[in-house]
Amino acid sequence: MIKEEINLISDTITRPTKEMLSYMMQAEVGDDVFGADPTVIQLQKKVSAMFGMEAALFFPSGTMANQTAIKIHTQPAEQIICDKWSHVYNYESGGASFHSGVSCKLIDGHRGMFKAEQLAGVINDPQLYYLPISSLAVVENTTNKGGGACWDYSELEKIKAICSDKGLAYHLDGARLFNALVAKNETPKQYGKLFDSISICLSKGLGAPIGSLLLSSEENIQKAIRIRKLFGGGMRQVGYLAAAGIYALDHHVERLKTDHDRAKRIGIALEKSDWVLKVEPIETNIIIFNLHKHLDEGVFLKNLEKEHIKLISMGEGKLRIVTHLDFTDAMLEKVIDVLDKMPI
């Protein structure tokens, strides 16, 4: 039985593989603040071509990429519309109000996803001067707080039609978009033709150590360069990190199915357990479950830590497991064995 720590709190805890590190160290670099890092340029062109969008920009974090998109698409005192569980509202430190001076209209969706008719019902009439102007709709795919759920593409198309009709910009927080693409057998270009901007993360399921990209029109990306600088996101010889992103896109996309399969196996073990009240449907690499109300969550987590297994609480009685690149078959078997024998 393995005794090393099994960290399942997030897919952001992975470390570069030996092959990725070797590729990174061979990168040709320059000063990206001057737009002179050839590996960054290569990554940006690679991703924009992948999605069929005009341009892309490398960011140190997904939060900065999302906040830049919000600032591009809005003016102070306007309103963005998103699900009540969305990352841009819950987990970006109130950045939308701080950086862009906008408010958030929250939709009560299902597992972080809302319907087109729900969006249509909350867009403010621009003639009503006492209401904020609704200027941007944001969706998140996969949904983090929704347990890695994947949007139905036809619903995203319906939302696009409403945004086009009502003059709203349309942004995708695609931090785990590649998980959705693999799970639903979809393509990046399908998404590139729908959205005005897309953020993707390289440091979650894809296993790079850092980095996200914002994709949009050439005009918007020129604005994004200035905003990134304003946010303190200008980087110098960052091609070493961009190289990790290139390697991840070339080698770590199709393997996401392995993470999904392992998550489903854990889900089956949880559903068999007497101490689990509910397991959310599992589509990708995130498992969210609830213990029976009479059980102590803290005791449960401490019992797992004694077995060198780490999970995370998301609040509201929800516990989360995330499978990832560093989670092996041997670790999977140990987790299932521990869950099977866990005392109530």
C-alpha positions as CSV (number, residue, x, y, z in Angstrom):
1,M,0.0,0.0,0.0
2,I,1.4,3.4,-1.0
3,K,2.2,5.9,1.8
4,E,2.8,9.0,-0.2
5,E,0.4,11.9,0.1
6,I,-2.6,11.7,-2.2
7,N,-3.6,15.3,-2.8
8,L,-7.1,15.6,-4.4
9,I,-8.0,19.1,-3.4
10,S,-7.5,20.4,-7.0
11,D,-6.0,19.7,-10.4
12,T,-3.8,22.8,-9.8
13,I,-1.4,21.0,-7.5
14,T,0.3,19.0,-10.3
15,R,4.0,19.4,-11.0
16,P,5.6,19.5,-14.5
17,T,6.5,16.0,-15.9
18,K,10.2,15.4,-16.7
19,E,9.4,15.6,-20.3
20,M,7.6,19.0,-19.8
21,L,10.6,20.3,-17.8
22,S,13.0,19.3,-20.5
23,Y,10.9,21.0,-23.1
24,M,10.7,24.2,-21.0
25,M,14.5,24.4,-20.6
26,Q,15.0,24.3,-24.3
27,A,12.7,27.3,-24.9
28,E,13.9,30.3,-26.8
29,V,13.0,33.4,-24.8
30,G,12.9,37.2,-25.0
31,D,11.3,40.1,-23.2
32,D,7.6,39.6,-23.5
33,V,6.8,43.1,-22.2
34,F,8.3,44.3,-25.5
35,G,6.4,41.5,-27.4
36,A,9.8,39.9,-28.1
37,D,9.5,36.4,-26.5
38,P,9.3,34.0,-29.5
39,T,7.9,31.1,-27.4
40,V,5.1,33.2,-26.0
41,I,4.3,34.4,-29.5
42,Q,4.3,30.7,-30.7
43,L,1.9,29.8,-27.9
44,Q,-0.5,32.7,-28.6
45,K,-0.6,31.9,-32.3
46,K,-1.1,28.2,-31.6
47,V,-4.1,28.8,-29.3
48,S,-5.8,31.4,-31.4
49,A,-5.5,29.2,-34.5
50,M,-6.8,26.2,-32.5
51,F,-10.0,28.2,-31.6
52,G,-10.2,30.0,-34.9
53,M,-10.1,33.4,-33.2
54,E,-8.0,36.4,-34.3
55,A,-5.6,36.7,-31.4
56,A,-4.6,35.5,-27.9
57,L,-2.6,36.9,-24.9
58,F,-0.7,35.0,-22.3
59,F,-1.6,35.8,-18.6
60,P,-0.1,34.6,-15.3
61,S,-3.6,33.6,-14.0
62,G,-7.1,32.8,-15.1
63,T,-8.5,35.4,-12.7
64,M,-6.5,38.1,-14.4
65,A,-7.6,36.9,-17.9
66,N,-11.3,36.9,-16.8
67,Q,-11.0,40.3,-15.2
68,T,-9.4,41.7,-18.3
69,A,-12.2,40.4,-20.4
70,I,-14.8,42.0,-18.1
71,K,-13.0,45.3,-18.3
72,I,-12.8,45.2,-22.1
73,H,-16.5,44.5,-22.5
74,T,-18.0,46.8,-19.9
75,Q,-18.0,50.4,-18.6
76,P,-18.3,51.4,-14.9
77,A,-21.9,51.3,-13.5
78,E,-22.9,48.6,-16.1
79,Q,-23.9,45.0,-15.2
80,I,-22.6,41.6,-16.0
81,I,-24.9,38.6,-15.9
82,C,-23.7,35.2,-14.6
83,D,-24.8,32.2,-12.7
84,K,-24.9,32.4,-8.9
85,W,-22.1,29.8,-8.7
86,S,-19.8,31.3,-11.3
87,H,-16.1,31.7,-10.6
88,V,-16.0,35.3,-11.7
89,Y,-18.5,36.2,-9.0
90,N,-17.5,33.8,-6.1
91,Y,-13.8,33.3,-6.4
92,E,-12.2,36.4,-7.9
93,S,-12.1,38.6,-4.8
94,G,-14.8,40.9,-6.0
95,G,-12.6,41.9,-8.9
96,A,-15.5,42.8,-11.2
97,S,-16.6,45.6,-8.9
98,F,-13.1,46.7,-7.9
99,H,-11.4,46.7,-11.3
100,S,-14.3,47.5,-13.6
101,G,-16.9,49.2,-11.4
102,V,-19.7,46.8,-12.5
103,S,-22.4,45.0,-10.6
104,C,-23.3,41.3,-11.0
105,K,-26.8,40.1,-11.8
106,L,-27.0,36.5,-10.6
107,I,-29.1,33.8,-12.3
108,D,-30.3,30.9,-10.2
109,G,-29.3,28.1,-12.5
110,H,-28.6,24.4,-12.1
111,R,-25.1,23.3,-11.2
112,G,-23.7,26.6,-12.4
113,M,-25.5,26.6,-15.7
114,F,-28.6,28.6,-16.7
115,K,-31.0,28.5,-19.6
116,A,-31.3,31.0,-22.4
117,E,-34.8,32.1,-21.3
118,Q,-33.4,32.8,-17.8
119,L,-30.9,35.2,-19.3
120,A,-33.5,36.8,-21.5
121,G,-35.6,37.4,-18.4
122,V,-33.0,39.4,-16.5
123,I,-31.5,41.7,-19.2
124,N,-32.4,45.3,-18.3
125,D,-34.2,47.5,-20.7
126,P,-31.6,50.2,-21.7
127,Q,-34.3,52.8,-21.8
128,L,-34.9,52.5,-18.1
129,Y,-32.2,54.9,-17.0
130,Y,-32.4,54.0,-13.3
131,L,-31.3,50.4,-14.0
132,P,-27.7,49.4,-14.8
133,I,-27.0,48.6,-18.5
134,S,-26.7,44.9,-19.0
135,S,-23.6,44.6,-21.1
136,L,-21.9,41.2,-20.7
137,A,-23.0,37.6,-20.2
138,V,-20.5,35.2,-18.6
139,V,-20.7,31.4,-18.6
140,E,-18.2,28.9,-17.1
141,N,-17.5,25.5,-18.7
142,T,-16.9,23.2,-17.0
143,T,-18.5,24.5,-13.8
144,N,-16.2,24.4,-10.8
145,K,-18.8,24.7,-8.0
146,G,-21.2,22.6,-10.2
147,G,-18.9,19.6,-10.0
148,G,-17.3,19.7,-13.4
149,A,-20.6,19.8,-15.2
150,C,-20.5,20.5,-19.0
151,W,-22.8,22.9,-20.7
152,D,-25.1,21.7,-23.5
153,Y,-23.7,23.3,-26.7
154,S,-27.1,24.0,-28.1
155,E,-28.0,26.0,-25.0
156,L,-24.8,28.0,-25.5
157,E,-25.9,28.7,-29.0
158,K,-29.3,29.9,-27.8
159,I,-27.6,32.2,-25.3
160,K,-25.4,33.6,-28.1
161,A,-28.5,34.5,-30.1
162,I,-30.0,36.4,-27.2
163,C,-26.7,38.2,-26.6
164,S,-26.5,39.2,-30.3
165,D,-30.1,40.4,-30.3
166,K,-29.8,42.4,-27.1
167,G,-26.3,43.8,-27.7
168,L,-24.5,41.9,-24.9
169,A,-20.9,40.7,-25.2
170,Y,-20.4,37.0,-24.5
171,H,-17.5,35.7,-22.4
172,L,-16.5,32.1,-21.6
173,D,-14.6,31.3,-18.5
174,G,-13.0,28.2,-19.9
175,A,-10.7,27.3,-17.1
176,R,-11.5,23.6,-17.6
177,L,-12.8,23.9,-21.1
178,F,-10.6,21.1,-22.4
179,N,-12.2,18.7,-19.9
180,A,-15.5,19.6,-21.5
181,L,-14.2,19.2,-25.0
182,V,-12.9,15.7,-24.3
183,A,-16.0,14.7,-22.3
184,K,-18.5,15.9,-25.0
185,N,-16.3,15.2,-28.1
186,E,-16.4,18.9,-29.1
187,T,-13.8,21.1,-30.8
188,P,-12.2,24.4,-29.8
189,K,-13.4,26.0,-33.0
190,Q,-17.0,25.3,-32.0
191,Y,-16.4,27.6,-29.1
192,G,-14.3,30.1,-30.9
193,K,-17.2,30.9,-33.3
194,L,-19.7,31.5,-30.4
195,F,-17.9,33.8,-27.9
196,D,-16.5,37.3,-28.0
197,S,-13.8,36.3,-25.6
198,I,-12.6,33.0,-24.0
199,S,-10.2,32.4,-21.2
200,I,-8.4,29.0,-20.9
201,C,-6.2,27.7,-18.2
202,L,-3.0,25.7,-18.7
203,S,-2.3,24.9,-15.0
204,K,-5.4,22.8,-14.2
205,G,-6.1,19.5,-16.0
206,L,-3.4,20.2,-18.6
207,G,-0.7,20.1,-15.9
208,A,1.4,23.2,-16.8
209,P,2.9,25.0,-13.7
210,I,1.3,28.4,-14.5
211,G,-0.6,30.4,-17.1
212,S,-3.8,31.2,-18.8
213,L,-4.7,32.8,-22.2
214,L,-7.4,35.2,-23.2
215,L,-8.7,34.9,-26.8
216,S,-10.6,37.5,-28.7
217,S,-10.5,39.8,-31.6
218,E,-7.2,41.6,-32.5
219,E,-8.8,44.9,-31.3
220,N,-9.7,43.4,-28.0
221,I,-6.4,41.8,-27.4
222,Q,-4.6,45.1,-28.1
223,K,-6.8,46.5,-25.3
224,A,-6.0,43.5,-23.2
225,I,-2.2,44.2,-23.4
226,R,-2.7,47.6,-21.8
227,I,-5.1,46.2,-19.2
228,R,-2.7,43.3,-18.3
229,K,0.1,45.9,-17.8
230,L,-2.3,48.0,-15.6
231,F,-3.0,44.9,-13.5
232,G,0.7,44.2,-13.1
233,G,0.7,41.2,-15.4
234,G,3.6,42.1,-17.7
235,M,6.2,39.4,-17.7
236,R,9.8,39.3,-19.1
237,Q,11.5,36.0,-20.2
238,V,8.2,34.1,-19.7
239,G,8.8,31.8,-22.7
240,Y,9.9,29.0,-20.3
241,L,6.4,28.9,-18.9
242,A,4.8,29.4,-22.3
243,A,6.7,26.3,-23.5
244,A,5.1,24.3,-20.7
245,G,1.7,25.4,-22.1
246,I,2.7,24.3,-25.6
247,Y,3.8,20.9,-24.3
248,A,0.6,20.5,-22.3
249,L,-1.6,21.3,-25.4
250,D,0.4,18.8,-27.5
251,H,0.5,15.9,-24.9
252,H,-2.0,16.3,-22.1
253,V,-5.4,16.9,-23.7
254,E,-6.5,13.4,-24.7
255,R,-5.3,12.0,-21.4
256,L,-8.0,14.0,-19.6
257,K,-10.3,11.1,-20.3
258,T,-8.2,9.1,-17.8
259,D,-8.9,11.7,-15.1
260,H,-12.6,11.5,-15.9
261,D,-12.7,7.7,-15.8
262,R,-10.9,7.7,-12.4
263,A,-13.3,10.2,-11.0
264,K,-16.3,8.0,-12.0
265,R,-14.7,5.1,-10.3
266,I,-14.4,7.1,-7.1
267,G,-18.0,8.2,-7.5
268,I,-19.1,4.6,-7.6
269,A,-17.3,3.9,-4.4
270,L,-18.8,6.9,-2.7
271,E,-22.3,6.0,-3.8
272,K,-21.9,2.6,-2.1
273,S,-20.9,4.2,1.2
274,D,-23.4,4.4,4.0
275,W,-22.0,7.7,5.2
276,V,-22.6,9.5,1.9
277,L,-25.9,11.3,1.4
278,K,-25.5,12.4,-2.2
279,V,-23.0,12.3,-5.0
280,E,-23.4,14.9,-7.8
281,P,-23.4,13.5,-11.4
282,I,-19.8,13.1,-12.6
283,E,-19.0,14.2,-16.1
284,T,-15.3,15.2,-15.9
285,N,-12.7,15.2,-13.2
286,I,-14.5,16.8,-10.3
287,I,-16.5,14.9,-7.7
288,I,-18.8,16.7,-5.3
289,F,-20.6,14.8,-2.5
290,N,-22.4,15.4,0.8
291,L,-22.1,13.5,4.0
292,H,-25.2,12.6,6.0
293,K,-26.1,15.6,8.1
294,H,-25.5,13.9,11.5
295,L,-21.8,13.1,10.5
296,D,-18.9,15.5,11.4
297,E,-17.2,16.7,8.2
298,G,-14.1,17.6,10.2
299,V,-13.7,14.2,11.6
300,F,-14.2,12.6,8.2
301,L,-11.5,14.8,6.7
302,K,-9.1,14.0,9.6
303,N,-9.7,10.3,9.1
304,L,-8.7,10.7,5.4
305,E,-5.6,12.7,6.4
306,K,-4.5,9.8,8.6
307,E,-4.5,7.7,5.4
308,H,-2.5,10.5,3.6
309,I,-5.5,11.6,1.5
310,K,-6.4,15.3,1.2
311,L,-9.8,16.6,0.1
312,I,-11.3,20.1,0.3
313,S,-14.6,21.4,1.6
314,M,-16.5,23.8,-0.6
315,G,-18.9,24.9,2.2
316,E,-22.6,24.3,2.4
317,G,-21.9,20.7,3.3
318,K,-20.2,20.0,0.0
319,L,-16.9,18.1,-0.2
320,R,-14.8,18.0,-3.4
321,I,-12.4,15.5,-5.0
322,V,-10.5,16.5,-8.1
323,T,-8.5,13.9,-10.2
324,H,-5.5,15.1,-12.1
325,L,-2.2,14.3,-13.9
326,D,-0.3,13.3,-10.7
327,F,-3.0,10.9,-9.5
328,T,-2.0,7.4,-10.4
329,D,-3.8,4.1,-10.7
330,A,-2.1,2.9,-7.5
331,M,-3.4,6.0,-5.7
332,L,-6.9,5.4,-7.1
333,E,-6.9,1.9,-5.7
334,K,-5.8,3.1,-2.3
335,V,-8.5,5.8,-2.3
336,I,-11.2,3.3,-3.2
337,D,-10.0,0.9,-0.5
338,V,-9.9,3.6,2.2
339,L,-13.4,4.8,1.2
340,D,-14.7,1.2,1.3
341,K,-13.4,0.7,4.9
342,M,-14.1,4.2,6.2
343,P,-15.8,4.0,9.6
344,I,-19.1,5.9,10.1
